[in-house]
Amino acid sequence: MSKYLMAIDAGTGSVRAVLFDLEGHQIGASQQEWTHLEDPRYPGSMDFDIEANITLVITCIKTVIEDTRINSEDILAVSTTSMREGFVLYDQDGKEIWACANVDSRAKEEVSELKNMGEKNENIIYKLSGQTYALGALPRLLWLKNHRPDLYQEAKTLTMLNDWLIYRLSGVLSAEPSNGCTTGIFDLKKRTWHTDIAKICQLKEDIFPVVYESGHIVGSISDVFSQASGLSTKTLVITGGGDAQLGAVGVGVVSDKQAAVFGGSFWQYEFNTQELIMDSQCRVRVNCHAVPHIWQYEAIAFFPGLVTRWYRDAFCQTEKETARKMGVSAYSLMEQKASEIPPGCYDMMCAFSDIMNYISWKHASPTFTNFQLDPEKYNRYTFYRSILENAALVTKGHVDLVHEVTGHYPDEIIFAGGSSNSPLWCQILADVLNLPIKVPKVKEATALGAAMCAGVGCGVYESLESASKALVSWDKIYTPNPDNQETYQRLYKKWCEMYKHQLTIADKGITQHMWKAPGL
């Protein structure tokens, strides 16, 4: 009789239940989109609808069981993963009383308030937790204290969204390091809560649950959830992790000095380390990996995937219509033409995301520059290739930044996510970084990482490292073209100087920042 592992993946825009066999093959999946609605009283708010969304989770689980026609008792274990930074608060009876998604941005004034509490506090918190005020839970908790004191006083426990799923599955309130650390209330070295951080920020110090490492047995499916979902009470519930960390597990980035780039709407550079060194300038994010005794330096590029979609929709209607008639992707047609443009785009550059500076995180106004009125050279495919090169140049800045902090470069980059489906983008990344680019076969890396956690917890795999070795395989490997090295080295230096000036004029108010962190 075949046995299975289930992953529940709660992303920003949707939730999925994905079923794998013990060899890592995807057997079935079900997905439901969800939205996070703004409370009209509070601009920037993005509430997470607990009751509506758990119904969608249950629908996904029931659907995948029905579609695959398996016996639910053959599911050995379930684990969970989710968007990071979103969290849930519970009252003393374990009832959810408030939750927000990771895109919630209501607490801009609270960031300023936190900064005013102490000029050096953010640096102190970064050195302990690897986080600044830009993304974590501290400003949102302070917002609740200021604007919803009733809920704030009622709150007795805080968990992240993947932990909330574990709670709903098993009835056990707990946390794990890889997502818990993104609150900014975490001791990176000890991989548990750091209540002194809450004290520094004049927040509650007693709302943090027990912490288990990823791959730990929390319990089994509760009677209540079994009746609602069709899962068996014999199925074990196993701690999972944050989406980026479990994505790294799912593509085999589980050991010291390995690195990955996840290319989607945002691009994330993840570099593994066993030696925890904090950046003295607080520029790069540091997280706990889902693998015990491993941490990750994380640098985030804003919007490469969104920029390509914007460009396609704004300027490539012809390609979209042709692609529709041919039954292919418009991106593939755009890429064919862009591949005919020489590397470096005749020295044309664009500016979107800056290299990450976590303590003062902002981006210049989007721009294209250094092109001429020559339609043969500077056409819409030149501009498109420039966008692809721009993402690779930002990634080079991130690789160099982490090298500056750690003293180490990776030997290769694992490239996953939607952007890795582009052969041209893969080759540009290899050429700009001067590193081999390996693209894994798996298309559900985050869900597979969660399934690996489930497998470790129920004893199918000895560890996440051994699970990755057994299950991860490669689709393609791209090697750097030495003919392009000089071009991209020169272009990168010019791009860095250009970006400094673009950021300066945005800081002066001449142009508008593409994005900047709350409180800046």
GUDO-203303 format. One line per field, with one value per residue (C-alpha): residue number from 1; chain; x, y, z. Coordinates in steps of 0.001 Angstrom, whole numbers, plus 524288, in hexadecimal, padded with zeros to 5 digits. Layout:
N
seq: (NUM	...);
mol: (A	...);
xx: (X	...);
yy: (Y	...);
zz: (Z	...);
This chain:
520
seq: (1	2	3	4	5	6	7	8	9	10	11	12	13	14	15	16	17	18	19	20	21	22	23	24	25	26	27	28	29	30	31	32	33	34	35	36	37	38	39	40	41	42	43	44	45	46	47	48	49	50	51	52	53	54	55	56	57	58	59	60	61	62	63	64	65	66	67	68	69	70	71	72	73	74	75	76	77	78	79	80	81	82	83	84	85	86	87	88	89	90	91	92	93	94	95	96	97	98	99	100	101	102	103	104	105	106	107	108	109	110	111	112	113	114	115	116	117	118	119	120	121	122	123	124	125	126	127	128	129	130	131	132	133	134	135	136	137	138	139	140	141	142	143	144	145	146	147	148	149	150	151	152	153	154	155	156	157	158	159	160	161	162	163	164	165	166	167	168	169	170	171	172	173	174	175	176	177	178	179	180	181	182	183	184	185	186	187	188	189	190	191	192	193	194	195	196	197	198	199	200	201	202	203	204	205	206	207	208	209	210	211	212	213	214	215	216	217	218	219	220	221	222	223	224	225	226	227	228	229	230	231	232	233	234	235	236	237	238	239	240	241	242	243	244	245	246	247	248	249	250	251	252	253	254	255	256	257	258	259	260	261	262	263	264	265	266	267	268	269	270	271	272	273	274	275	276	277	278	279	280	281	282	283	284	285	286	287	288	289	290	291	292	293	294	295	296	297	298	299	300	301	302	303	304	305	306	307	308	309	310	311	312	313	314	315	316	317	318	319	320	321	322	323	324	325	326	327	328	329	330	331	332	333	334	335	336	337	338	339	340	341	342	343	344	345	346	347	348	349	350	351	352	353	354	355	356	357	358	359	360	361	362	363	364	365	366	367	368	369	370	371	372	373	374	375	376	377	378	379	380	381	382	383	384	385	386	387	388	389	390	391	392	393	394	395	396	397	398	399	400	401	402	403	404	405	406	407	408	409	410	411	412	413	414	415	416	417	418	419	420	421	422	423	424	425	426	427	428	429	430	431	432	433	434	435	436	437	438	439	440	441	442	443	444	445	446	447	448	449	450	451	452	453	454	455	456	457	458	459	460	461	462	463	464	465	466	467	468	469	470	471	472	473	474	475	476	477	478	479	480	481	482	483	484	485	486	487	488	489	490	491	492	493	494	495	496	497	498	499	500	501	502	503	504	505	506	507	508	509	510	511	512	513	514	515	516	517	518	519	520);
mol: (A	A	A	A	A	A	A	A	A	A	A	A	A	A	A	A	A	A	A	A	A	A	A	A	A	A	A	A	A	A	A	A	A	A	A	A	A	A	A	A	A	A	A	A	A	A	A	A	A	A	A	A	A	A	A	A	A	A	A	A	A	A	A	A	A	A	A	A	A	A	A	A	A	A	A	A	A	A	A	A	A	A	A	A	A	A	A	A	A	A	A	A	A	A	A	A	A	A	A	A	A	A	A	A	A	A	A	A	A	A	A	A	A	A	A	A	A	A	A	A	A	A	A	A	A	A	A	A	A	A	A	A	A	A	A	A	A	A	A	A	A	A	A	A	A	A	A	A	A	A	A	A	A	A	A	A	A	A	A	A	A	A	A	A	A	A	A	A	A	A	A	A	A	A	A	A	A	A	A	A	A	A	A	A	A	A	A	A	A	A	A	A	A	A	A	A	A	A	A	A	A	A	A	A	A	A	A	A	A	A	A	A	A	A	A	A	A	A	A	A	A	A	A	A	A	A	A	A	A	A	A	A	A	A	A	A	A	A	A	A	A	A	A	A	A	A	A	A	A	A	A	A	A	A	A	A	A	A	A	A	A	A	A	A	A	A	A	A	A	A	A	A	A	A	A	A	A	A	A	A	A	A	A	A	A	A	A	A	A	A	A	A	A	A	A	A	A	A	A	A	A	A	A	A	A	A	A	A	A	A	A	A	A	A	A	A	A	A	A	A	A	A	A	A	A	A	A	A	A	A	A	A	A	A	A	A	A	A	A	A	A	A	A	A	A	A	A	A	A	A	A	A	A	A	A	A	A	A	A	A	A	A	A	A	A	A	A	A	A	A	A	A	A	A	A	A	A	A	A	A	A	A	A	A	A	A	A	A	A	A	A	A	A	A	A	A	A	A	A	A	A	A	A	A	A	A	A	A	A	A	A	A	A	A	A	A	A	A	A	A	A	A	A	A	A	A	A	A	A	A	A	A	A	A	A	A	A	A	A	A	A	A	A	A	A	A	A	A	A	A	A	A	A	A	A	A	A	A	A	A	A	A	A	A	A	A	A	A	A	A	A	A	A	A	A	A	A	A	A	A	A	A	A	A	A	A	A	A	A	A	A	A	A	A	A	A	A	A	A	A	A	A	A	A	A	A	A	A	A	A	A	A	A	A	A	A	A	A	A	A);
xx: (80000	80574	807ED	807BA	80BCE	803AA	80818	7FF46	80507	7FED6	80429	80112	7F6F4	7F24D	7F2C0	7F5EC	7F561	7FF95	800E4	80DE3	811F6	81DE0	826C5	82320	81A09	80E4E	80214	7F7ED	7F577	7EA1D	7EAC3	7E19F	7E433	7E221	7E291	7E674	7DD07	7E034	7D890	7D38E	7D61A	7E49F	7EBCB	7F5EF	7EFC0	7EEDA	7E6EF	7E7F4	7DA44	7DBC9	7CE80	7CD37	7DB1C	7DA8C	7CEB6	7D725	7E1E0	7D812	7D2C6	7E079	7E2EF	7D5E5	7D774	7E50A	7E0C4	7D4DA	7DC1A	7E70A	7DD85	7E6FA	7E399	7E668	7EBF0	7F733	7FBA6	80672	8086C	804C5	80D43	80B05	811AB	80D3B	81076	8196F	816D1	80811	803A3	7F7F5	7F43B	7EC24	7E4CD	7E670	7DD3F	7E4F9	7DB28	7E0C7	7DDCF	7E60A	7EE9B	7F5AC	7FC17	80A36	80619	7FFF6	805B1	7FD11	807E6	80FE1	80E42	811F3	81EF3	821E7	81D7E	82698	831E8	82EFD	82F7C	83E27	8477A	84F63	84440	84274	850F7	8508E	844AB	84B09	85749	84EBF	8443B	84951	83D6C	83A71	82D45	82AE7	823DD	821C9	81712	81BC6	81547	80888	807F9	80A5C	7FF8B	7F629	7FA59	7F7B3	7EB68	7E504	7E8D4	7DD6A	7E313	7F0E0	7ED4E	7E5A8	7F0F5	7F777	7FEB8	80509	80830	80BB3	80240	808B4	807EC	7F98A	7F763	7FE79	7F577	7E945	7EDFA	7F231	7ECED	7FAD3	80004	80E62	8186C	8249B	830E8	830BD	82469	82441	83110	82AB8	8232D	82FA8	82CFD	83616	8438D	84A4B	85542	84C64	8419D	836DE	82F6C	8370C	82D86	83720	83475	82604	829BF	8324E	8267C	81D42	81561	81054	81AD1	81236	80AEE	814D6	81247	81B99	82517	827BC	8314F	82BD5	828F9	82462	81835	80E64	8032E	7F968	7ED48	7E303	7D578	7CF8E	7D848	7D70A	7C851	7C94E	7D3E5	7D3B7	7E19E	7E3F8	7E6AF	7F1E6	7F8F0	803F7	8050B	81308	818E1	81C0A	821AD	821F2	82004	82DA6	83486	82C67	82E32	83CC9	83AC1	832A7	83DBC	84865	84E52	85012	85EB0	868DF	86C91	8622E	85A4A	84D9A	84665	8379E	8325E	8244E	81D9C	828EA	83644	83C5A	84AA9	84CC0	85A40	85BDE	8656D	86939	870CD	867CA	86E14	865B4	867B9	86D22	86589	85894	856E0	85385	848BB	84CA5	84302	842DE	8429D	838EC	844E8	8499A	856F6	85611	852DF	8506D	854A9	84979	8499F	83D27	83BA6	82EBB	825C2	82DE3	82275	81891	820F1	8213B	81277	81096	8195D	81255	804FC	8091C	8118F	81044	80226	80663	80DCD	8024D	7F8E8	80253	804DA	7F639	7F464	8002E	7FCBB	809D1	80EA4	81099	81D02	822CA	820CA	82673	8320F	834F6	836A2	83DA4	847AC	84BCA	84FA5	85DFF	86177	861F4	85702	86041	86307	854C3	850BF	84487	841F0	83799	83BD9	8480E	8519B	84BBA	84E82	845C3	847C7	84483	83D16	83859	838A2	83A2F	82F9B	82EDE	83681	83D50	84971	854D1	84D63	84DA5	84382	847A9	83C49	84519	84CBB	84367	83654	82CAD	834C5	840C0	838C1	833AC	84138	84599	83B29	8405C	84E4B	84A22	84529	851FC	859DA	85236	854A2	86333	86270	85C13	86625	870F9	86A2D	8695B	8777D	87B4C	874B7	878DD	88522	87F03	879B3	8717A	876F2	86A1B	85C69	84FE0	845E8	83788	82A57	82343	82EBE	83705	82E18	834D4	84123	845B6	8442B	84B6C	856CA	85747	857BA	862DA	86A6A	86876	86BD5	87661	870DA	86A1F	85B48	85412	84572	83E6E	833E1	82A5E	8202A	81A20	8269A	8202B	815C7	82006	8280F	81C3C	81A0D	82840	825AC	819FF	8226F	82D21	82339	81CF6	829EF	829BE	83639	84122	842DB	83FA4	84D43	84B57	83D9A	842CC	84D8E	843A0	8390F	83F35	84377	84794	8410C	84BDB	85927	85DB8	86C3F	871B6	875AD	8836C	8816D	87777	87F44	885D8	8792B	87184	87C5E	87D25	86E65	86CFE	8764D	86F09	861E8	865FB	86A15	85DD1	85530	85B84	857CC	84A03	84830	84D4D	84366	8388A	83D2D	83C8A	82E74	83154	82C5F	8242E	82A17	8254B	82451	829DA	82882	81ECC	82438	82E78);
yy: (80000	80D3F	8176D	82639	83330	83F94	84DB8	85957	86592	87281	87CCC	88B29	88938	87B42	86ED4	86154	8537C	84B5C	83C99	835AA	82783	82382	82538	8338F	8324F	83B4F	832F8	83D91	84BB7	854C5	86392	86E56	87CD8	885E7	89473	89CCA	8A810	8B59B	8BA66	8C78D	8CD87	8CA93	8CDEC	8C3BC	8B908	8AB4D	8A2CA	89405	88E3C	88283	87C23	87E3C	879B9	86D5D	86999	86AF6	862BA	85802	858B4	856AD	84AF6	84480	84700	84122	83509	83374	83624	82C86	82249	81E8A	8196B	824B4	81AF3	81912	8271C	82511	8333D	84141	84D59	85BAE	86761	87558	8832B	88907	894B3	8927E	88E69	88ABC	88E86	885E3	88822	8802E	875B3	873FE	87B3C	8836E	891C4	898DB	89580	89CBF	898F6	89BE1	8A707	8AE93	8BC4E	8C362	8C5E3	8D09F	8DA0F	8CF5D	8CD79	8DBB4	8D9E9	8CE49	8D5FA	8E108	8D7A6	8D6B8	8DACB	8CE36	8C4C6	8C042	8BD30	8B5D8	8AE0C	8AAF9	8A5B3	89C84	898BC	89B7C	8A429	8B2A4	8B964	8B883	8AB65	8A58B	8A4C5	8AF64	8BB15	8B393	8AF87	8BD8D	8C1A4	8B87B	8BDFD	8CBBA	8C9A0	8BD13	8BC76	8B347	8A8E1	8AB97	8A953	89D18	896FB	88B99	884AA	8885C	87F09	88041	87BD5	86EA1	86C69	87027	86549	85BD7	8605A	85E4E	850D8	84C10	85538	8584C	86642	866BF	86DAB	86A36	8723E	874A6	87CE8	880AE	887D4	890F3	89776	89E3E	8993F	88D98	889E4	88515	87E09	876E0	87504	878E2	884EE	8907E	89707	8A201	8A72B	8A849	8AF3B	8B8FD	8BC34	8BD29	8B177	8A50F	89B4A	88F85	88C2F	88343	8748D	8690F	867F7	85B3B	859B7	8567F	8480F	8462F	83E62	847B4	83E0F	837C6	83C3D	84003	83A01	8472C	8496F	83B49	83C8B	84954	84581	836D9	83553	829E6	82B9C	82203	82C09	83307	841D7	846AA	8543B	85A97	8680D	874CE	87453	878D9	86F93	863D9	867D4	866B7	8593B	8555E	858AF	8526A	85EB4	85886	8591E	86336	86D19	868B5	87364	87526	87FBB	87EE7	88698	88B01	89810	89A8B	89437	88EA8	88B37	8811D	87D5C	872AD	873BC	86C04	877B3	882B6	88FEC	89C2D	8A766	8B2F5	8BC0E	8B498	8B389	8A53B	89D67	89175	88665	87901	86E8C	86368	85A91	85A6B	860D5	86811	8766E	87E0E	88B5D	89084	89BD3	89F96	8A628	8ACF0	8A98F	8A318	89A3C	8A530	8AE01	8A40B	8A27D	8B145	8B26A	8A786	8AD7C	8BB85	8B9FC	8AC5E	8AB51	8A602	89ADB	8981B	896E7	88E9E	885E5	88442	87FAA	87689	87126	87500	87E9C	88CC2	88C94	8821A	88AC6	8968C	88E6F	88988	89775	89C07	89128	897BF	8A413	8A3B8	8A237	8AF80	8B513	8BECB	8C466	8C77C	8C59B	8C60B	8C81D	8C12A	8BA6D	8BEF3	8B5E7	8B2EF	8BC0A	8B691	8C1AF	8CC2E	8C4E9	8CCAA	8CC63	8D6F8	8DAB1	8D0DB	8D58B	8D1B3	8D938	8DA45	8D6B9	8DDC0	8E09F	8D511	8CB9A	8C0F8	8C039	8C5BC	8BF2B	8B8CF	8AC59	8B3F4	8B9B9	8AC3F	8A64E	8B1C9	8AE1C	8A038	8A518	8AE91	8A384	89C50	8A895	8AA72	89C1E	89E1F	8A936	89FF6	89546	89F52	8A4BD	89777	894DB	8A195	89D09	88EBF	88E3A	883AF	8826C	8769C	86CE7	86CB9	8724B	86A67	87252	86F22	87598	87A90	88285	87637	871BD	87BCC	87631	883E4	888CC	87CD9	87F47	88DCE	88A7E	880D2	88ADD	89627	88E23	8861D	87A21	86DBA	86E97	861F4	86133	8565B	84DF4	85009	85A77	85A1F	85C5F	86273	85806	84D6D	8535C	8527A	84468	84192	84717	83E0C	832AE	835A8	836BE	829A1	822A8	820F3	82905	82A26	838CB	843FA	8429F	83450	836F4	8416D	838A3	82E0F	83658	84200	840A2	84A4E	84ED2	8573A	85CE5	869CA	86CF0	87AC1	87F64	8850E	88DE5	895BD	8978B	8A462	8AA2C	8A738	8AB13	8B84B	8B9B1	8B662	8C132	8CB0E	8C62D	8C7FB	8D605	8D8D7	8D373	8DC05	8E80D	8E326	8E0C6	8EE4C	8F523	8ECD3	8F06C	8FEBA	8FD18	8FFAA	8F1FB	8E879	8DC7D	8CFB3	8CAF3	8CE4F	8C7FF	8CD68	8D84B	8DD14);
zz: (80000	7FC0A	80667	8050F	80AE7	80A53	80A14	80C84	8066E	80A69	80129	80010	7F556	7F705	7FF06	7F9D8	7FEB3	7F79F	7F8C2	7F675	7F674	7FE61	7F27F	7F175	7E5BD	7E600	7E5FA	7E6AB	7EA43	7ECD0	7ED97	7F214	7F052	7FBBB	7FDC3	80959	80ACE	80F8B	81B3C	81643	8239D	822BA	81604	81249	81A74	814D5	81DEC	81D33	81DB4	826A7	824F7	8165A	813E5	81C1E	813F5	807C1	80E0C	8110A	80329	7FDB5	80672	8036C	7F4DB	7F3C1	7FB4B	7F28F	7E5DE	7E8CD	7EE47	7F8E5	8064C	80F99	81964	80FE2	81227	81C1B	81FC1	81C88	81DA7	81AA6	814B3	812E1	80F1E	8193B	82238	822CA	8305A	838C9	846AD	84FC1	85C69	868D8	8639C	85701	84E85	84382	845FE	83BBA	83012	8254D	8187F	81529	80C35	81780	81804	821D3	82BC5	8253A	83095	83A2F	8332B	835D8	843E6	84591	83FFA	8498C	85519	8536E	848B2	849A8	84C76	83E6B	83D4A	84A38	845E4	838CF	83F79	84798	83DDE	83027	82DBA	82D00	82E70	81FBA	81F17	82C8D	836C2	84007	83951	8375C	8459B	84987	84027	8472F	8543F	84F34	84711	84C22	85A7E	85D1E	8541F	858A1	866D5	86352	85BBE	862CB	857B6	84ABF	83FB0	8316C	826D7	8248F	83352	832E2	82906	83212	83CFC	834ED	830BC	83E2E	848A1	84D43	84DE3	84A5B	841DA	83A1D	83793	828EC	828FD	83749	83545	82B5F	8366A	83AE1	848BC	8477E	84C4E	8400C	8471C	850AA	84678	84FE1	85464	859B9	862F8	8660D	85850	85B80	86812	860B0	85836	863E9	85F65	865CA	86980	86C94	85FFB	8598D	85886	8594E	84DD7	846A6	83B71	82E00	82C4B	83A67	83DF8	84413	844DB	83BC5	8348B	83E93	83EBF	83B42	82F7C	82B26	82A7C	822EF	81937	81782	81C88	8259A	83414	831D8	82955	8306A	83081	82EA5	82FF9	822FB	82060	818F5	80A4C	80651	80FA0	80B96	7FD79	80002	805D9	7FA09	7F0A4	7F8DE	7FF11	80C6E	80F4D	812FB	80854	7FEB9	7F818	7F0AD	7E959	7E956	7DDE5	7DE7A	7E0A8	7E9F8	7E8CE	7F518	7F664	8012E	80606	8103D	81B7D	82791	82CB4	830CC	82DF3	82E89	82509	82CA5	82383	824B8	815F3	813C9	81A3C	82239	824D9	82AEC	82081	821EA	82325	83152	83385	82678	82479	81803	81348	80B43	801AC	7FAA0	7ED65	7EB3E	7E00A	7D525	7D1D7	7D2E9	7CA5D	7BF57	7C052	7C027	7B439	7AD0F	7AFB0	7ACEB	7A0C4	79AF0	796BB	78988	78FFA	798FD	78D97	7858D	79140	79367	78571	7862B	79388	7996C	7A3A0	79F92	7A7A6	79ED3	792DF	799E5	79E45	79087	78BDD	79826	79677	789BB	79128	7951F	7A398	7AA15	7A188	79B0C	7A8B4	7AB3C	7B976	7C1B9	7D027	7D80D	7E4A6	7EBB7	7F276	7FFC5	80B22	815D2	81F86	8155E	80AE0	7FF2B	7F067	7E63A	7DCA2	7D16F	7C5AE	7B90F	7B57E	7ABEC	79FA6	792A6	78846	78013	77E0F	778AE	78551	78F65	78D19	7965D	796CD	79B1C	7A619	7A9AE	7AA18	7B269	7BC63	7BCD8	7BE4F	7C8F5	7D18C	7CFC3	7D31E	7DFC5	7E2F0	7E0C7	7EA93	7F440	7F228	7F428	8004A	806CB	802F9	80999	8162A	8160A	80DC9	80552	7F797	7F3AF	7E9EA	7E270	7E2F3	7E348	7DB9A	7DDE9	7DC75	7D076	7CB6F	7CA54	7BF40	7B69B	7B03B	7ACBE	7BAB1	7BFD3	7B698	7B9B9	7C836	7C600	7BE01	7C776	7D393	7CCAC	7D376	7CECF	7CFB8	7D2ED	7D082	7D7F0	7D1E9	7DD02	7DA7F	7E82D	7F000	7FBED	7FCEF	7FAD8	805D6	80EBE	80A8F	80DFE	81B97	81CB1	81845	8221F	82D14	82A2C	827FC	81942	8180D	821FB	82028	81708	8114E	80DEC	808D0	7FFAA	7FA90	7F7AC	7F175	7EA82	7DC54	7D1D9	7C57B	7BF8E	7C2F2	7BCFE	7BCD7	7BBAA	7AE3A	7AFE9	7A41F	7ABF1	7B884	7B53D	7B009	7BC4E	7C5B9	7BF36	7BEA7	7CD1F	7D142	7C8D9	7CDCA	7DC11	7D980	7D1B1	7DC7A	7E6E3	7DF16	7DC7C	7EB02	7EE3B	7E5A6	7EB7D	7F932	7F535	7F0D7	7E282	7DF53	7E743	7EDC2	7E805	7F61F	8034F	81088	81A6C	822D7	81933);
